[in-house]
Amino acid sequence: MFKNNVGGIDKIARIVVGIALIAAFFLTSGGPMHWLLLIGVVPLITGFAGTCPLYSIVGINTCKK
């Protein structure tokens, strides 16, 4: 479907940030922090998939050839 355009450190950073945001969602007691789950899922998925649709649109590629 999409070409891999997320590589190495970028992939690891996305996974760590995604897990941190999802953990923050579960550690807070509701309120205005309910959006953390939705925001945390996006970098987690793009990190595991190795592709970012926004990078494809802008033309960025951090994956080594």
C-alpha positions as CSV (number, residue, x, y, z in Angstrom):
1,M,0.0,0.0,0.0
2,F,2.4,2.7,1.2
3,K,6.2,2.6,0.8
4,N,8.2,2.6,4.0
5,N,9.3,6.1,4.8
6,V,9.9,5.9,8.5
7,G,13.2,4.5,9.6
8,G,15.5,3.8,12.5
9,I,15.4,6.4,15.2
10,D,12.2,8.0,13.9
11,K,10.4,4.7,14.2
12,I,11.7,4.1,17.8
13,A,10.7,7.7,18.8
14,R,7.2,7.3,17.4
15,I,6.7,4.0,19.3
16,V,8.0,5.5,22.6
17,V,5.9,8.7,22.2
18,G,2.8,6.7,21.4
19,I,3.2,4.4,24.4
20,A,3.9,7.4,26.7
21,L,0.7,9.2,25.5
22,I,-1.4,6.1,25.9
23,A,0.1,5.5,29.4
24,A,-0.7,9.1,30.3
25,F,-4.3,8.5,29.2
26,F,-4.6,5.6,31.6
27,L,-2.8,7.3,34.4
28,T,-4.9,10.5,34.4
29,S,-8.5,10.5,35.7
30,G,-10.5,11.5,32.7
31,G,-11.1,15.2,32.3
32,P,-9.5,17.1,29.5
33,M,-6.9,14.4,28.9
34,H,-9.2,11.9,27.1
35,W,-7.7,13.0,23.8
36,L,-4.3,11.5,24.7
37,L,-5.4,8.0,23.7
38,L,-6.4,9.1,20.2
39,I,-3.2,11.2,19.8
40,G,-1.0,8.3,21.1
41,V,-2.5,5.7,18.7
42,V,-1.3,7.6,15.6
43,P,2.4,7.6,16.3
44,L,2.2,4.1,17.6
45,I,0.6,2.8,14.4
46,T,2.9,4.7,12.1
47,G,5.9,3.5,14.1
48,F,5.0,-0.1,13.8
49,A,3.9,0.1,10.2
50,G,7.0,2.0,9.1
51,T,5.0,4.4,7.0
52,C,3.6,7.8,7.6
53,P,0.9,9.2,5.2
54,L,1.9,12.8,6.1
55,Y,5.5,12.1,5.2
56,S,4.3,10.7,1.8
57,I,2.4,13.9,1.2
58,V,5.2,16.2,2.1
59,G,7.9,14.0,0.5
60,I,10.0,13.2,3.6
61,N,11.8,9.9,3.9
62,T,13.8,8.9,7.0
63,C,14.2,5.3,5.9
64,K,17.7,4.3,4.6
65,K,17.7,3.1,1.1
